[in-house]
Amino acid sequence: MKNGRWIVKAGLLALLGASAGMAMAAKTLVFCSEGSPEGFNPQFFTTGTTADAGSVPMYNRLVEMETGTTKVTPALAESWDISPDGLVYTFKLRKGVKFHSNARFKPSRDLNADDVIYSYNRMADPNHPFHKTSPNQTFAYFEDTGMAGIVDKIEKVDDMTVRFKLKHPEAPFIATLTMDFMSIQSAEYAEKMKAAGTVDVIDREVIGTGAFQFVSYQKDAIIRYKAFDQYWDGRPKIDNLIYSITPDASVRFAKLKAGECHVMALPKPADVAMMRNDPNIKLLEQPGLNIGYVSFNVEKKPFDSKQVRQALNMAVDKASILKSVFQGSGQAAKNIIPPTLWSYNDKIKDYAYDPAKAKELLVKAGYPNGFDIDLWYLPVSRPYNPDGKRMAELIQADWAKVGVRAKLVTFEWTEYKKRSKTGEQSAFMFGWSGDNGDPDNFFAALLGCEAVKGGGNTARWCNKEYEELIQKAKVVSKQEDRAKLYEKAQEILHEEAPWIDIAHSIRVTPVRKEVIGFKMDSTAHHYFKKVDLAK
C-alpha cells in the first residue's frame, strides 16, 4: 500500500503543480468525484455525476435552496412577489452581480433582466437564435418539467425586474426555479460569441455568476475552478477547487486517507466502518432524498404486459440486495419517493419476494418458458446505488429462477445516459436524487408523460389516470390536498409497476478533518462556497 500511496500522491502533485500561477500559500480543496460531467451547461442535462459541473460551482439561479435544507432563499433575485391568483411572479434582481470572464470575453455590465429573459427563452422558444447552438443537445429538463405548458411568457419590467406570467397556478413553481436547469447565463456573452462566429463555446467555456469560475477540464481526469473574487455573496475562503475524477471508490478512499483529496463522493458501504475509525476523517450521514430502481420500457415486449412487470417485481429478493449491495446504508423502496418526503404513502404494501407467484403470472402473461432480455446496469457508483454491477448480478440470478434469462449490458457513463433517452433500452437500471424537495420533482420528472419526450421517463410509461392526478397536484395550493393526490398516484404506480423500486440509500460523505464548514446538502450536490481549510 505504501508504494501505491506514493504513486497516487505523485500523480496528484503533478496535477497541482501543472496549474500555472498556483501560489504555494493558496488554499486548494480537492474533491474526488466518481465520474466525468455530461457537460458544462446544466440546461442540457437531467442527470449528472456528483461533479455537478457547470451548475454548482459556476452558476446561480434566481432563487436557491439553503444548503442542507429544502428552504428556498433569495439568490440572484433579492425578493419576489406572487399575485393572489398565483399566476404572476415578479422578481426584483440583486444589484451589482458580476459575471465571470475568460480569455474570449470580458463583461461590460452586471447581471440584469436581459440575462434572465435570455436564459429562459433560449430553452422555451424553438426559434430563439441560441436554441440550437450545440449539436445533438436538447433542453431535456425543461421538457421533462413541462415548463412550456406552465409559463405563458416572461417580461422585462425594467432593468432589474422580471415577471413570469403563468398559464395556470403551479404549486411547485418556486421550487422548480431552484433547479440547475434554471441557472442564469450571460446574454452579452452569447451575443459576443455569435458576432465572433464562435457561438458553440458558450456551452463549453462557460461563465456564470457563481462562487467559482471555470479554469480547465481534462476529460475523465480533472476539472479546475478558481475562486471568483467578485462573487456577490462574498469571495470563497478557498482559492482553488479541483475535481479529481476517480471512478473507482477504493481509489477515492485511498486518496482521501492519503490526504490527496479532502472530500470524497460515494464511498463503498464496506469501507464505511474503516472511515468511522480513522481519526483523520469525519463521516457525515443523512437519509437520501433519492430512489434507485429498474425501469421497464413499456413500449417493448414483454414489458407492455403489466403481469410481466408485476412478476419481475415479485422475482427480485430486495433483502439480499440490501444486504449485499447497500450493506446497511439503505432501505427497501416500495414507492417512487422516499419516506422522508411529504405525501409518502406508507399504506402501500411492497411486492413480496415470491418466485412461485412470479412464475404463475408469467404463464398467464403468455411466457411459460420465460424470455431473454437485456438488463442495463450502472457503470458508476451513484448516490442511490453504490454498486450497479453487483445489483445486476443479483437480479440476473433471481430472474433466472423464474425462467427469465437476462444478459447484462452497460456502457461508459455518458453513453449510458445518452442511450437511455432514446428508448433503446428494455430493462434499465437507474435512479434519482431529488432536486428541490417537492414531490412533483419525482412524480412528474420520472414518470410523467412529458418526461417521455425529454428522456427522464426511462420506462416511457404514460398513464392517463396517473397523469391527471399529478397535474391536478400542481395547481392545488394546500399541501394536504396535494398529498392526497400523490398518495393516490402511488397506488397506481404500485399496480401498474413500470419500475422495480429497489432502495432509498443513506447518503454518506467522508471529509478530511482539516475541512471546515462543509455541510451535506439535502440533494446530491456538493457545495464548497462556504468551506475553508485549516492551516
C-alpha positions, 0 to 999 in steps of 0.5 A: 500500500505504501508504494501505491500511496506514493504513486497516487500522491505523485500523480496528484502533485503533478496535477497541482503543480501543472496549474500555472500561477498556483501560489504555494500559500493558496488554499486548494480543496480537492474533491474526488468525484466518481465520474466525468460531467455530461457537460458544462451547461446544466440546461442540457442535462437531467442527470449528472455525476456528483461533479455537478459541473457547470451548475454548482460551482459556476452558476446561480439561479434566481432563487436557491435552496439553503444548503442542507435544507429544502428552504428556498432563499433569495439568490440572484433575485433579492425578493419576489412577489406572487399575485393572489391568483398565483399566476404572476411572479415578479422578481426584483434582481440583486444589484451589482452581480458580476459575471465571470470572464475568460480569455474570449470575453470580458463583461461590460455590465452586471447581471440584469433582466436581459440575462434572465429573459435570455436564459429562459427563452433560449430553452422555451422558444424553438426559434430563439437564435441560441436554441440550437447552438450545440449539436445533438443537445436538447433542453431535456429538463425543461421538457421533462418539467413541462415548463412550456405548458406552465409559463405563458411568457416572461417580461422585462419590467425594467432593468432589474425586474422580471415577471413570469406570467403563468398559464395556470397556478403551479404549486411547485413553481418556486421550487422548480426555479431552484433547479440547475436547469434554471441557472442564469447565463450571460446574454452579452456573452452569447451575443459576443460569441455569435458576432465572433462566429464562435457561438458553440463555446458558450456551452463549453467555456462557460461563465456564470455568476457563481462562487467559482469560475471555470479554469480547465477540464481534462476529460475523465481526469480533472476539472479546475475552478478558481475562486471568483473574487467578485462573487456577490455573496462574498469571495470563497475562503478557498482559492482553488477547487479541483475535481479529481475524477476517480471512478473507482471508490477504493481509489477515492478512499485511498486518496482521501486517507492519503490526504490527496483529496479532502472530500470524497463522493460515494464511498463503498458501504464496506469501507464505511466502518474503516472511515468511522475509525480513522481519526483523520476523517469525519463521516457525515450521514443523512437519509437520501432524498433519492430512489434507485430502481429498474425501469421497464420500457413499456413500449417493448415486449414483454414489458407492455404486459403489466403481469410481466412487470408485476412478476419481475417485481415479485422475482427480485429478493430486495433483502439480499440486495440490501444486504449485499449491495447497500450493506446497511446504508439503505432501505427497501423502496416500495414507492417512487419517493422516499419516506422522508418526503411529504405525501409518502404513502406508507399504506402501500404494501411492497411486492413480496419476494415470491418466485412461485407467484412470479412464475404463475403470472408469467404463464398467464402473461403468455411466457411459460418458458420465460424470455431473454432480455437485456438488463442495463446496469450502472457503470458508476457508483451513484448516490442511490446505488453504490454498486450497479454491477453487483445489483445486476448480478443479483437480479440476473440470478433471481430472474433466472429462477423464474425462467427469465434469462437476462444478459447484462449490458452497460456502457461508459457513463455518458453513453449510458445516459445518452442511450437511455433517452432514446428508448433503446433500452428494455430493462434499465437500471437507474435512479434519482436524487431529488432536486428541490424537495417537492414531490412533483420533482419525482412524480412528474420528472420520472414518470410523467408523460412529458418526461417521455419526450425529454428522456427522464421517463426511462420506462416511457410509461404514460398513464392517463389516470396517473397523469391527471392526478399529478397535474391536478397536484400542481395547481392545488395550493394546500399541501394536504390536498396535494398529498392526497393526490400523490398518495393516490398516484402511488397506488397506481404506480404500485399496480401498474409497476413500470419500475422495480423500486429497489432502495432509498440509500443513506447518503454518506460523505467522508471529509478530511478533518482539516475541512471546515464548514462543509455541510451535506446538502439535502440533494446530491450536490456538493457545495464548497462556497462556504468551506475553508481549510485549516492551516 
